[in-house]
Amino acid sequence: MQRARADLAAGRATVSEVAARWQFSDISHLIRAVKSRYGQTPTQFVRWLSGSS
């Protein structure tokens, strides 16, 4: 989970690519896992890092 989050933070891969790379069964599984653990969807997390609303 931490590696997937680090990939999202780096901004070098899409959410789909991160899900595939870290062997989540599908993108929905990654989204639910990130939201459950960090309280944000992957997209919200990336936007937060970039300072966008």
mmCIF entry with sequence, helices, sheets and N, C-alpha, C, O atoms, coordinates in Angstrom:
data_MODEL
# 
_entry.id   MODEL 
# 
_entity.id                         1 
_entity.type                       polymer 
_entity.pdbx_number_of_molecules   1 
# 
_entity_poly.entity_id                      1 
_entity_poly.type                           'polypeptide(L)' 
_entity_poly.nstd_linkage                   no 
_entity_poly.nstd_monomer                   no 
_entity_poly.pdbx_seq_one_letter_code       MQRARADLAAGRATVSEVAARWQFSDISHLIRAVKSRYGQTPTQFVRWLSGSS 
_entity_poly.pdbx_seq_one_letter_code_can   MQRARADLAAGRATVSEVAARWQFSDISHLIRAVKSRYGQTPTQFVRWLSGSS 
_entity_poly.pdbx_strand_id                 A 
# 
loop_
_entity_poly_seq.entity_id 
_entity_poly_seq.num 
_entity_poly_seq.mon_id 
_entity_poly_seq.hetero 
1 1  MET n 
1 2  GLN n 
1 3  ARG n 
1 4  ALA n 
1 5  ARG n 
1 6  ALA n 
1 7  ASP n 
1 8  LEU n 
1 9  ALA n 
1 10 ALA n 
1 11 GLY n 
1 12 ARG n 
1 13 ALA n 
1 14 THR n 
1 15 VAL n 
1 16 SER n 
1 17 GLU n 
1 18 VAL n 
1 19 ALA n 
1 20 ALA n 
1 21 ARG n 
1 22 TRP n 
1 23 GLN n 
1 24 PHE n 
1 25 SER n 
1 26 ASP n 
1 27 ILE n 
1 28 SER n 
1 29 HIS n 
1 30 LEU n 
1 31 ILE n 
1 32 ARG n 
1 33 ALA n 
1 34 VAL n 
1 35 LYS n 
1 36 SER n 
1 37 ARG n 
1 38 TYR n 
1 39 GLY n 
1 40 GLN n 
1 41 THR n 
1 42 PRO n 
1 43 THR n 
1 44 GLN n 
1 45 PHE n 
1 46 VAL n 
1 47 ARG n 
1 48 TRP n 
1 49 LEU n 
1 50 SER n 
1 51 GLY n 
1 52 SER n 
1 53 SER n 
# 
_struct_asym.id          A 
_struct_asym.entity_id   1 
# 
loop_
_struct_conf.conf_type_id 
_struct_conf.id 
_struct_conf.pdbx_PDB_helix_id 
_struct_conf.beg_label_comp_id 
_struct_conf.beg_label_asym_id 
_struct_conf.beg_label_seq_id 
_struct_conf.pdbx_beg_PDB_ins_code 
_struct_conf.end_label_comp_id 
_struct_conf.end_label_asym_id 
_struct_conf.end_label_seq_id 
_struct_conf.pdbx_end_PDB_ins_code 
_struct_conf.beg_auth_comp_id 
_struct_conf.beg_auth_asym_id 
_struct_conf.beg_auth_seq_id 
_struct_conf.end_auth_comp_id 
_struct_conf.end_auth_asym_id 
_struct_conf.end_auth_seq_id 
_struct_conf.pdbx_PDB_helix_class 
_struct_conf.details 
_struct_conf.pdbx_PDB_helix_length 
HELX_P HELX_P1 AA1 GLN A 2  ? ALA A 10 ? GLN A 2  ALA A 10 1 ? 9  
HELX_P HELX_P2 AA2 VAL A 15 ? ARG A 21 ? VAL A 15 ARG A 21 1 ? 7  
HELX_P HELX_P3 AA3 ILE A 27 ? TYR A 38 ? ILE A 27 TYR A 38 1 ? 12 
HELX_P HELX_P4 AA4 PRO A 42 ? SER A 50 ? PRO A 42 SER A 50 1 ? 9  
# 
_struct_conf_type.id          HELX_P 
_struct_conf_type.criteria    ? 
_struct_conf_type.reference   ? 
# 
loop_
_atom_site.group_PDB 
_atom_site.id 
_atom_site.type_symbol 
_atom_site.label_atom_id 
_atom_site.label_alt_id 
_atom_site.label_comp_id 
_atom_site.label_asym_id 
_atom_site.label_entity_id 
_atom_site.label_seq_id 
_atom_site.pdbx_PDB_ins_code 
_atom_site.Cartn_x 
_atom_site.Cartn_y 
_atom_site.Cartn_z 
_atom_site.occupancy 
_atom_site.B_iso_or_equiv 
_atom_site.pdbx_formal_charge 
_atom_site.auth_seq_id 
_atom_site.auth_comp_id 
_atom_site.auth_asym_id 
_atom_site.auth_atom_id 
_atom_site.pdbx_PDB_model_num 
ATOM 1   N N  . MET A 1 1  ? 0.821   -1.172 0.000   1.00 0.00 ? 1  MET A N  1 
ATOM 2   C CA . MET A 1 1  ? 0.000   0.000  0.000   1.00 0.00 ? 1  MET A CA 1 
ATOM 3   C C  . MET A 1 1  ? 0.876   1.251  0.000   1.00 0.00 ? 1  MET A C  1 
ATOM 4   O O  . MET A 1 1  ? 0.590   2.219  -0.705  1.00 0.00 ? 1  MET A O  1 
ATOM 5   N N  . GLN A 1 2  ? 1.924   1.222  0.781   1.00 0.00 ? 2  GLN A N  1 
ATOM 6   C CA . GLN A 1 2  ? 2.818   2.382  0.827   1.00 0.00 ? 2  GLN A CA 1 
ATOM 7   C C  . GLN A 1 2  ? 3.520   2.604  -0.513  1.00 0.00 ? 2  GLN A C  1 
ATOM 8   O O  . GLN A 1 2  ? 3.734   3.747  -0.917  1.00 0.00 ? 2  GLN A O  1 
ATOM 9   N N  . ARG A 1 3  ? 3.870   1.540  -1.189  1.00 0.00 ? 3  ARG A N  1 
ATOM 10  C CA . ARG A 1 3  ? 4.525   1.664  -2.497  1.00 0.00 ? 3  ARG A CA 1 
ATOM 11  C C  . ARG A 1 3  ? 3.560   2.210  -3.537  1.00 0.00 ? 3  ARG A C  1 
ATOM 12  O O  . ARG A 1 3  ? 3.942   3.023  -4.379  1.00 0.00 ? 3  ARG A O  1 
ATOM 13  N N  . ALA A 1 4  ? 2.319   1.767  -3.480  1.00 0.00 ? 4  ALA A N  1 
ATOM 14  C CA . ALA A 1 4  ? 1.306   2.288  -4.401  1.00 0.00 ? 4  ALA A CA 1 
ATOM 15  C C  . ALA A 1 4  ? 1.103   3.775  -4.138  1.00 0.00 ? 4  ALA A C  1 
ATOM 16  O O  . ALA A 1 4  ? 1.018   4.570  -5.074  1.00 0.00 ? 4  ALA A O  1 
ATOM 17  N N  . ARG A 1 5  ? 1.025   4.144  -2.882  1.00 0.00 ? 5  ARG A N  1 
ATOM 18  C CA . ARG A 1 5  ? 0.850   5.558  -2.530  1.00 0.00 ? 5  ARG A CA 1 
ATOM 19  C C  . ARG A 1 5  ? 2.055   6.384  -2.992  1.00 0.00 ? 5  ARG A C  1 
ATOM 20  O O  . ARG A 1 5  ? 1.894   7.505  -3.476  1.00 0.00 ? 5  ARG A O  1 
ATOM 21  N N  . ALA A 1 6  ? 3.246   5.834  -2.844  1.00 0.00 ? 6  ALA A N  1 
ATOM 22  C CA . ALA A 1 6  ? 4.454   6.533  -3.297  1.00 0.00 ? 6  ALA A CA 1 
ATOM 23  C C  . ALA A 1 6  ? 4.435   6.729  -4.809  1.00 0.00 ? 6  ALA A C  1 
ATOM 24  O O  . ALA A 1 6  ? 4.836   7.783  -5.303  1.00 0.00 ? 6  ALA A O  1 
ATOM 25  N N  . ASP A 1 7  ? 3.973   5.723  -5.543  1.00 0.00 ? 7  ASP A N  1 
ATOM 26  C CA . ASP A 1 7  ? 3.863   5.856  -7.003  1.00 0.00 ? 7  ASP A CA 1 
ATOM 27  C C  . ASP A 1 7  ? 2.872   6.950  -7.373  1.00 0.00 ? 7  ASP A C  1 
ATOM 28  O O  . ASP A 1 7  ? 3.122   7.734  -8.289  1.00 0.00 ? 7  ASP A O  1 
ATOM 29  N N  . LEU A 1 8  ? 1.752   7.005  -6.666  1.00 0.00 ? 8  LEU A N  1 
ATOM 30  C CA . LEU A 1 8  ? 0.767   8.060  -6.932  1.00 0.00 ? 8  LEU A CA 1 
ATOM 31  C C  . LEU A 1 8  ? 1.373   9.433  -6.636  1.00 0.00 ? 8  LEU A C  1 
ATOM 32  O O  . LEU A 1 8  ? 1.182   10.382 -7.396  1.00 0.00 ? 8  LEU A O  1 
ATOM 33  N N  . ALA A 1 9  ? 2.101   9.524  -5.531  1.00 0.00 ? 9  ALA A N  1 
ATOM 34  C CA . ALA A 1 9  ? 2.717   10.798 -5.142  1.00 0.00 ? 9  ALA A CA 1 
ATOM 35  C C  . ALA A 1 9  ? 3.758   11.249 -6.154  1.00 0.00 ? 9  ALA A C  1 
ATOM 36  O O  . ALA A 1 9  ? 3.920   12.446 -6.394  1.00 0.00 ? 9  ALA A O  1 
ATOM 37  N N  . ALA A 1 10 ? 4.459   10.297 -6.746  1.00 0.00 ? 10 ALA A N  1 
ATOM 38  C CA . ALA A 1 10 ? 5.498   10.634 -7.721  1.00 0.00 ? 10 ALA A CA 1 
ATOM 39  C C  . ALA A 1 10 ? 4.899   11.187 -9.009  1.00 0.00 ? 10 ALA A C  1 
ATOM 40  O O  . ALA A 1 10 ? 5.550   11.930 -9.744  1.00 0.00 ? 10 ALA A O  1 
ATOM 41  N N  . GLY A 1 11 ? 3.646   10.813 -9.272  1.00 0.00 ? 11 GLY A N  1 
ATOM 42  C CA . GLY A 1 11 ? 2.958   11.341 -10.448 1.00 0.00 ? 11 GLY A CA 1 
ATOM 43  C C  . GLY A 1 11 ? 3.433   10.789 -11.776 1.00 0.00 ? 11 GLY A C  1 
ATOM 44  O O  . GLY A 1 11 ? 3.142   11.366 -12.824 1.00 0.00 ? 11 GLY A O  1 
ATOM 45  N N  . ARG A 1 12 ? 4.154   9.690  -11.751 1.00 0.00 ? 12 ARG A N  1 
ATOM 46  C CA . ARG A 1 12 ? 4.676   9.116  -12.992 1.00 0.00 ? 12 ARG A CA 1 
ATOM 47  C C  . ARG A 1 12 ? 3.764   8.048  -13.588 1.00 0.00 ? 12 ARG A C  1 
ATOM 48  O O  . ARG A 1 12 ? 4.034   7.534  -14.673 1.00 0.00 ? 12 ARG A O  1 
ATOM 49  N N  . ALA A 1 13 ? 2.678   7.712  -12.874 1.00 0.00 ? 13 ALA A N  1 
ATOM 50  C CA . ALA A 1 13 ? 1.799   6.649  -13.357 1.00 0.00 ? 13 ALA A CA 1 
ATOM 51  C C  . ALA A 1 13 ? 0.348   7.009  -13.060 1.00 0.00 ? 13 ALA A C  1 
ATOM 52  O O  . ALA A 1 13 ? 0.053   7.742  -12.116 1.00 0.00 ? 13 ALA A O  1 
ATOM 53  N N  . THR A 1 14 ? -0.534  6.485  -13.873 1.00 0.00 ? 14 THR A N  1 
ATOM 54  C CA . THR A 1 14 ? -1.962  6.688  -13.643 1.00 0.00 ? 14 THR A CA 1 
ATOM 55  C C  . THR A 1 14 ? -2.424  5.744  -12.526 1.00 0.00 ? 14 THR A C  1 
ATOM 56  O O  . THR A 1 14 ? -1.709  4.819  -12.139 1.00 0.00 ? 14 THR A O  1 
ATOM 57  N N  . VAL A 1 15 ? -3.614  5.997  -12.029 1.00 0.00 ? 15 VAL A N  1 
ATOM 58  C CA . VAL A 1 15 ? -4.176  5.127  -11.003 1.00 0.00 ? 15 VAL A CA 1 
ATOM 59  C C  . VAL A 1 15 ? -4.287  3.698  -11.540 1.00 0.00 ? 15 VAL A C  1 
ATOM 60  O O  . VAL A 1 15 ? -3.998  2.742  -10.820 1.00 0.00 ? 15 VAL A O  1 
ATOM 61  N N  . SER A 1 16 ? -4.698  3.549  -12.784 1.00 0.00 ? 16 SER A N  1 
ATOM 62  C CA . SER A 1 16 ? -4.794  2.217  -13.401 1.00 0.00 ? 16 SER A CA 1 
ATOM 63  C C  . SER A 1 16 ? -3.433  1.531  -13.459 1.00 0.00 ? 16 SER A C  1 
ATOM 64  O O  . SER A 1 16 ? -3.323  0.339  -13.171 1.00 0.00 ? 16 SER A O  1 
ATOM 65  N N  . GLU A 1 17 ? -2.413  2.269  -13.824 1.00 0.00 ? 17 GLU A N  1 
ATOM 66  C CA . GLU A 1 17 ? -1.065  1.698  -13.912 1.00 0.00 ? 17 GLU A CA 1 
ATOM 67  C C  . GLU A 1 17 ? -0.559  1.279  -12.536 1.00 0.00 ? 17 GLU A C  1 
ATOM 68  O O  . GLU A 1 17 ? 0.070   0.231  -12.392 1.00 0.00 ? 17 GLU A O  1 
ATOM 69  N N  . VAL A 1 18 ? -0.836  2.097  -11.532 1.00 0.00 ? 18 VAL A N  1 
ATOM 70  C CA . VAL A 1 18 ? -0.416  1.764  -10.162 1.00 0.00 ? 18 VAL A CA 1 
ATOM 71  C C  . VAL A 1 18 ? -1.143  0.503  -9.689  1.00 0.00 ? 18 VAL A C  1 
ATOM 72  O O  . VAL A 1 18 ? -0.529  -0.378 -9.088  1.00 0.00 ? 18 VAL A O  1 
ATOM 73  N N  . ALA A 1 19 ? -2.447  0.416  -9.957  1.00 0.00 ? 19 ALA A N  1 
ATOM 74  C CA . ALA A 1 19 ? -3.213  -0.770 -9.564  1.00 0.00 ? 19 ALA A CA 1 
ATOM 75  C C  . ALA A 1 19 ? -2.632  -2.025 -10.199 1.00 0.00 ? 19 ALA A C  1 
ATOM 76  O O  . ALA A 1 19 ? -2.487  -3.049 -9.531  1.00 0.00 ? 19 ALA A O  1 
ATOM 77  N N  . ALA A 1 20 ? -2.304  -1.953 -11.466 1.00 0.00 ? 20 ALA A N  1 
ATOM 78  C CA . ALA A 1 20 ? -1.733  -3.108 -12.160 1.00 0.00 ? 20 ALA A CA 1 
ATOM 79  C C  . ALA A 1 20 ? -0.337  -3.437 -11.631 1.00 0.00 ? 20 ALA A C  1 
ATOM 80  O O  . ALA A 1 20 ? -0.005  -4.603 -11.416 1.00 0.00 ? 20 ALA A O  1 
ATOM 81  N N  . ARG A 1 21 ? 0.462   -2.414 -11.427 1.00 0.00 ? 21 ARG A N  1 
ATOM 82  C CA . ARG A 1 21 ? 1.841   -2.640 -10.981 1.00 0.00 ? 21 ARG A CA 1 
ATOM 83  C C  . ARG A 1 21 ? 1.892   -3.344 -9.634  1.00 0.00 ? 21 ARG A C  1 
ATOM 84  O O  . ARG A 1 21 ? 2.725   -4.226 -9.424  1.00 0.00 ? 21 ARG A O  1 
ATOM 85  N N  . TRP A 1 22 ? 1.011   -2.962 -8.725  1.00 0.00 ? 22 TRP A N  1 
ATOM 86  C CA . TRP A 1 22 ? 1.041   -3.516 -7.375  1.00 0.00 ? 22 TRP A CA 1 
ATOM 87  C C  . TRP A 1 22 ? 0.004   -4.620 -7.177  1.00 0.00 ? 22 TRP A C  1 
ATOM 88  O O  . TRP A 1 22 ? -0.344  -4.973 -6.051  1.00 0.00 ? 22 TRP A O  1 
ATOM 89  N N  . GLN A 1 23 ? -0.478  -5.151 -8.291  1.00 0.00 ? 23 GLN A N  1 
ATOM 90  C CA . GLN A 1 23 ? -1.297  -6.364 -8.335  1.00 0.00 ? 23 GLN A CA 1 
ATOM 91  C C  . GLN A 1 23 ? -2.613  -6.275 -7.558  1.00 0.00 ? 23 GLN A C  1 
ATOM 92  O O  . GLN A 1 23 ? -3.041  -7.240 -6.926  1.00 0.00 ? 23 GLN A O  1 
ATOM 93  N N  . PHE A 1 24 ? -3.241  -5.109 -7.616  1.00 0.00 ? 24 PHE A N  1 
ATOM 94  C CA . PHE A 1 24 ? -4.607  -5.012 -7.122  1.00 0.00 ? 24 PHE A CA 1 
ATOM 95  C C  . PHE A 1 24 ? -5.483  -5.692 -8.169  1.00 0.00 ? 24 PHE A C  1 
ATOM 96  O O  . PHE A 1 24 ? -5.168  -5.663 -9.359  1.00 0.00 ? 24 PHE A O  1 
ATOM 97  N N  . SER A 1 25 ? -6.568  -6.297 -7.733  1.00 0.00 ? 25 SER A N  1 
ATOM 98  C CA . SER A 1 25 ? -7.399  -7.047 -8.679  1.00 0.00 ? 25 SER A CA 1 
ATOM 99  C C  . SER A 1 25 ? -7.986  -6.145 -9.757  1.00 0.00 ? 25 SER A C  1 
ATOM 100 O O  . SER A 1 25 ? -8.191  -6.577 -10.892 1.00 0.00 ? 25 SER A O  1 
ATOM 101 N N  . ASP A 1 26 ? -8.253  -4.901 -9.403  1.00 0.00 ? 26 ASP A N  1 
ATOM 102 C CA . ASP A 1 26 ? -8.705  -3.917 -10.383 1.00 0.00 ? 26 ASP A CA 1 
ATOM 103 C C  . ASP A 1 26 ? -8.571  -2.525 -9.773  1.00 0.00 ? 26 ASP A C  1 
ATOM 104 O O  . ASP A 1 26 ? -8.214  -2.384 -8.604  1.00 0.00 ? 26 ASP A O  1 
ATOM 105 N N  . ILE A 1 27 ? -8.855  -1.512 -10.561 1.00 0.00 ? 27 ILE A N  1 
ATOM 106 C CA . ILE A 1 27 ? -8.694  -0.137 -10.109 1.00 0.00 ? 27 ILE A CA 1 
ATOM 107 C C  . ILE A 1 27 ? -9.614  0.175  -8.929  1.00 0.00 ? 27 ILE A C  1 
ATOM 108 O O  . ILE A 1 27 ? -9.242  0.930  -8.031  1.00 0.00 ? 27 ILE A O  1 
ATOM 109 N N  . SER A 1 28 ? -10.817 -0.409 -8.932  1.00 0.00 ? 28 SER A N  1 
ATOM 110 C CA . SER A 1 28 ? -11.766 -0.169 -7.840  1.00 0.00 ? 28 SER A CA 1 
ATOM 111 C C  . SER A 1 28 ? -11.209 -0.645 -6.506  1.00 0.00 ? 28 SER A C  1 
ATOM 112 O O  . SER A 1 28 ? -11.420 -0.007 -5.475  1.00 0.00 ? 28 SER A O  1 
ATOM 113 N N  . HIS A 1 29 ? -10.508 -1.751 -6.529  1.00 0.00 ? 29 HIS A N  1 
ATOM 114 C CA . HIS A 1 29 ? -9.905  -2.287 -5.301  1.00 0.00 ? 29 HIS A CA 1 
ATOM 115 C C  . HIS A 1 29 ? -8.852  -1.313 -4.763  1.00 0.00 ? 29 HIS A C  1 
ATOM 116 O O  . HIS A 1 29 ? -8.800  -1.060 -3.560  1.00 0.00 ? 29 HIS A O  1 
ATOM 117 N N  . LEU A 1 30 ? -8.030  -0.778 -5.634  1.00 0.00 ? 30 LEU A N  1 
ATOM 118 C CA . LEU A 1 30 ? -7.027  0.203  -5.209  1.00 0.00 ? 30 LEU A CA 1 
ATOM 119 C C  . LEU A 1 30 ? -7.710  1.451  -4.648  1.00 0.00 ? 30 LEU A C  1 
ATOM 120 O O  . LEU A 1 30 ? -7.315  1.954  -3.596  1.00 0.00 ? 30 LEU A O  1 
ATOM 121 N N  . ILE A 1 31 ? -8.719  1.945  -5.334  1.00 0.00 ? 31 ILE A N  1 
ATOM 122 C CA . ILE A 1 31 ? -9.413  3.149  -4.876  1.00 0.00 ? 31 ILE A CA 1 
ATOM 123 C C  . ILE A 1 31 ? -9.999  2.924  -3.479  1.00 0.00 ? 31 ILE A C  1 
ATOM 124 O O  . ILE A 1 31 ? -9.834  3.765  -2.596  1.00 0.00 ? 31 ILE A O  1 
ATOM 125 N N  . ARG A 1 32 ? -10.677 1.804  -3.279  1.00 0.00 ? 32 ARG A N  1 
ATOM 126 C CA . ARG A 1 32 ? -11.270 1.513  -1.965  1.00 0.00 ? 32 ARG A CA 1 
ATOM 127 C C  . ARG A 1 32 ? -10.193 1.382  -0.889  1.00 0.00 ? 32 ARG A C  1 
ATOM 128 O O  . ARG A 1 32 ? -10.365 1.878  0.224   1.00 0.00 ? 32 ARG A O  1 
ATOM 129 N N  . ALA A 1 33 ? -9.097  0.725  -1.212  1.00 0.00 ? 33 ALA A N  1 
ATOM 130 C CA . ALA A 1 33 ? -8.027  0.524  -0.238  1.00 0.00 ? 33 ALA A CA 1 
ATOM 131 C C  . ALA A 1 33 ? -7.388  1.852  0.163   1.00 0.00 ? 33 ALA A C  1 
ATOM 132 O O  . ALA A 1 33 ? -7.140  2.088  1.346   1.00 0.00 ? 33 ALA A O  1 
ATOM 133 N N  . VAL A 1 34 ? -7.121  2.716  -0.809  1.00 0.00 ? 34 VAL A N  1 
ATOM 134 C CA . VAL A 1 34 ? -6.520  4.023  -0.511  1.00 0.00 ? 34 VAL A CA 1 
ATOM 135 C C  . VAL A 1 34 ? -7.485  4.861  0.322   1.00 0.00 ? 34 VAL A C  1 
ATOM 136 O O  . VAL A 1 34 ? -7.079  5.480  1.305   1.00 0.00 ? 34 VAL A O  1 
ATOM 137 N N  . LYS A 1 35 ? -8.750  4.883  -0.063  1.00 0.00 ? 35 LYS A N  1 
ATOM 138 C CA . LYS A 1 35 ? -9.737  5.675  0.668   1.00 0.00 ? 35 LYS A CA 1 
ATOM 139 C C  . LYS A 1 35 ? -9.898  5.166  2.096   1.00 0.00 ? 35 LYS A C  1 
ATOM 140 O O  . LYS A 1 35 ? -10.005 5.959  3.031   1.00 0.00 ? 35 LYS A O  1 
ATOM 141 N N  . SER A 1 36 ? -9.916  3.862  2.265   1.00 0.00 ? 36 SER A N  1 
ATOM 142 C CA . SER A 1 36 ? -10.060 3.274  3.588   1.00 0.00 ? 36 SER A CA 1 
ATOM 143 C C  . SER A 1 36 ? -8.869  3.612  4.482   1.00 0.00 ? 36 SER A C  1 
ATOM 144 O O  . SER A 1 36 ? -9.037  3.933  5.658   1.00 0.00 ? 36 SER A O  1 
ATOM 145 N N  . ARG A 1 37 ? -7.679  3.538  3.921   1.00 0.00 ? 37 ARG A N  1 
ATOM 146 C CA . ARG A 1 37 ? -6.475  3.739  4.722   1.00 0.00 ? 37 ARG A CA 1 
ATOM 147 C C  . ARG A 1 37 ? -6.122  5.212  4.926   1.00 0.00 ? 37 ARG A C  1 
ATOM 148 O O  . ARG A 1 37 ? -5.680  5.601  6.007   1.00 0.00 ? 37 ARG A O  1 
ATOM 149 N N  . TYR A 1 38 ? -6.315  6.033  3.887   1.00 0.00 ? 38 TYR A N  1 
ATOM 150 C CA . TYR A 1 38 ? -5.850  7.416  3.950   1.00 0.00 ? 38 TYR A CA 1 
ATOM 151 C C  . TYR A 1 38 ? -6.971  8.453  3.946   1.00 0.00 ? 38 TYR A C  1 
ATOM 152 O O  . TYR A 1 38 ? -6.708  9.648  4.078   1.00 0.00 ? 38 TYR A O  1 
ATOM 153 N N  . GLY A 1 39 ? -8.222  8.003  3.793   1.00 0.00 ? 39 GLY A N  1 
ATOM 154 C CA . GLY A 1 39 ? -9.350  8.925  3.845   1.00 0.00 ? 39 GLY A CA 1 
ATOM 155 C C  . GLY A 1 39 ? -9.566  9.750  2.591   1.00 0.00 ? 39 GLY A C  1 
ATOM 156 O O  . GLY A 1 39 ? -10.351 10.697 2.601   1.00 0.00 ? 39 GLY A O  1 
ATOM 157 N N  . GLN A 1 40 ? -8.884  9.406  1.516   1.00 0.00 ? 40 GLN A N  1 
ATOM 158 C CA . GLN A 1 40 ? -9.001  10.110 0.238   1.00 0.00 ? 40 GLN A CA 1 
ATOM 159 C C  . GLN A 1 40 ? -8.919  9.093  -0.889  1.00 0.00 ? 40 GLN A C  1 
ATOM 160 O O  . GLN A 1 40 ? -8.296  8.040  -0.749  1.00 0.00 ? 40 GLN A O  1 
ATOM 161 N N  . THR A 1 41 ? -9.557  9.421  -2.011  1.00 0.00 ? 41 THR A N  1 
ATOM 162 C CA . THR A 1 41 ? -9.365  8.590  -3.190  1.00 0.00 ? 41 THR A CA 1 
ATOM 163 C C  . THR A 1 41 ? -7.968  8.895  -3.746  1.00 0.00 ? 41 THR A C  1 
ATOM 164 O O  . THR A 1 41 ? -7.374  9.912  -3.388  1.00 0.00 ? 41 THR A O  1 
ATOM 165 N N  . PRO A 1 42 ? -7.447  8.039  -4.602  1.00 0.00 ? 42 PRO A N  1 
ATOM 166 C CA . PRO A 1 42 ? -6.139  8.333  -5.198  1.00 0.00 ? 42 PRO A CA 1 
ATOM 167 C C  . PRO A 1 42 ? -6.124  9.679  -5.934  1.00 0.00 ? 42 PRO A C  1 
ATOM 168 O O  . PRO A 1 42 ? -5.141  10.416 -5.856  1.00 0.00 ? 42 PRO A O  1 
ATOM 169 N N  . THR A 1 43 ? -7.198  9.997  -6.639  1.00 0.00 ? 43 THR A N  1 
ATOM 170 C CA . THR A 1 43 ? -7.262  11.271 -7.367  1.00 0.00 ? 43 THR A CA 1 
ATOM 171 C C  . THR A 1 43 ? -7.242  12.444 -6.400  1.00 0.00 ? 43 THR A C  1 
ATOM 172 O O  . THR A 1 43 ? -6.543  13.428 -6.639  1.00 0.00 ? 43 THR A O  1 
ATOM 173 N N  . GLN A 1 44 ? -7.999  12.354 -5.313  1.00 0.00 ? 44 GLN A N  1 
ATOM 174 C CA . GLN A 1 44 ? -8.008  13.420 -4.311  1.00 0.00 ? 44 GLN A CA 1 
ATOM 175 C C  . GLN A 1 44 ? -6.611  13.583 -3.704  1.00 0.00 ? 44 GLN A C  1 
ATOM 176 O O  . GLN A 1 44 ? -6.152  14.701 -3.472  1.00 0.00 ? 44 GLN A O  1 
ATOM 177 N N  . PHE A 1 45 ? -5.954  12.468 -3.455  1.00 0.00 ? 45 PHE A N  1 
ATOM 178 C CA . PHE A 1 45 ? -4.606  12.501 -2.890  1.00 0.00 ? 45 PHE A CA 1 
ATOM 179 C C  . PHE A 1 45 ? -3.633  13.217 -3.816  1.00 0.00 ? 45 PHE A C  1 
ATOM 180 O O  . PHE A 1 45 ? -2.858  14.066 -3.376  1.00 0.00 ? 45 PHE A O  1 
ATOM 181 N N  . VAL A 1 46 ? -3.675  12.875 -5.090  1.00 0.00 ? 46 VAL A N  1 
ATOM 182 C CA . VAL A 1 46 ? -2.783  13.503 -6.062  1.00 0.00 ? 46 VAL A CA 1 
ATOM 183 C C  . VAL A 1 46 ? -3.074  15.000 -6.170  1.00 0.00 ? 46 VAL A C  1 
ATOM 184 O O  . VAL A 1 46 ? -2.153  15.816 -6.217  1.00 0.00 ? 46 VAL A O  1 
ATOM 185 N N  . ARG A 1 47 ? -4.345  15.350 -6.208  1.00 0.00 ? 47 ARG A N  1 
ATOM 186 C CA . ARG A 1 47 ? -4.717  16.777 -6.273  1.00 0.00 ? 47 ARG A CA 1 
ATOM 187 C C  . ARG A 1 47 ? -4.245  17.518 -5.029  1.00 0.00 ? 47 ARG A C  1 
ATOM 188 O O  . ARG A 1 47 ? -3.751  18.641 -5.118  1.00 0.00 ? 47 ARG A O  1 
ATOM 189 N N  . TRP A 1 48 ? -4.400  16.878 -3.860  1.00 0.00 ? 48 TRP A N  1 
ATOM 190 C CA . TRP A 1 48 ? -3.950  17.492 -2.606  1.00 0.00 ? 48 TRP A CA 1 
ATOM 191 C C  . TRP A 1 48 ? -2.447  17.753 -2.655  1.00 0.00 ? 48 TRP A C  1 
ATOM 192 O O  . TRP A 1 48 ? -1.981  18.814 -2.240  1.00 0.00 ? 48 TRP A O  1 
ATOM 193 N N  . LEU A 1 49 ? -1.700  16.791 -3.159  1.00 0.00 ? 49 LEU A N  1 
ATOM 194 C CA . LEU A 1 49 ? -0.240  16.960 -3.265  1.00 0.00 ? 49 LEU A CA 1 
ATOM 195 C C  . LEU A 1 49 ? 0.137   18.115 -4.190  1.00 0.00 ? 49 LEU A C  1 
ATOM 196 O O  . LEU A 1 49 ? 1.107   18.832 -3.948  1.00 0.00 ? 49 LEU A O  1 
ATOM 197 N N  . SER A 1 50 ? -0.644  18.277 -5.245  1.00 0.00 ? 50 SER A N  1 
ATOM 198 C CA . SER A 1 50 ? -0.317  19.322 -6.215  1.00 0.00 ? 50 SER A CA 1 
ATOM 199 C C  . SER A 1 50 ? -0.854  20.690 -5.793  1.00 0.00 ? 50 SER A C  1 
ATOM 200 O O  . SER A 1 50 ? -0.566  21.701 -6.434  1.00 0.00 ? 50 SER A O  1 
ATOM 201 N N  . GLY A 1 51 ? -1.637  20.716 -4.707  1.00 0.00 ? 51 GLY A N  1 
ATOM 202 C CA . GLY A 1 51 ? -2.169  21.981 -4.233  1.00 0.00 ? 51 GLY A CA 1 
ATOM 203 C C  . GLY A 1 51 ? -3.420  22.434 -4.948  1.00 0.00 ? 51 GLY A C  1 
ATOM 204 O O  . GLY A 1 51 ? -3.860  23.569 -4.761  1.00 0.00 ? 51 GLY A O  1 
ATOM 205 N N  . SER A 1 52 ? -4.004  21.571 -5.766  1.00 0.00 ? 52 SER A N  1 
ATOM 206 C CA . SER A 1 52 ? -5.240  21.899 -6.489  1.00 0.00 ? 52 SER A CA 1 
ATOM 207 C C  . SER A 1 52 ? -6.435  21.533 -5.643  1.00 0.00 ? 52 SER A C  1 
ATOM 208 O O  . SER A 1 52 ? -6.343  20.705 -4.736  1.00 0.00 ? 52 SER A O  1 
ATOM 209 N N  . SER A 1 53 ? -7.559  22.159 -5.947  1.00 0.00 ? 53 SER A N  1 
ATOM 210 C CA . SER A 1 53 ? -8.790  21.839 -5.198  1.00 0.00 ? 53 SER A CA 1 
ATOM 211 C C  . SER A 1 53 ? -9.456  20.632 -5.756  1.00 0.00 ? 53 SER A C  1 
ATOM 212 O O  . SER A 1 53 ? -10.501 20.216 -5.255  1.00 0.00 ? 53 SER A O  1 
# 
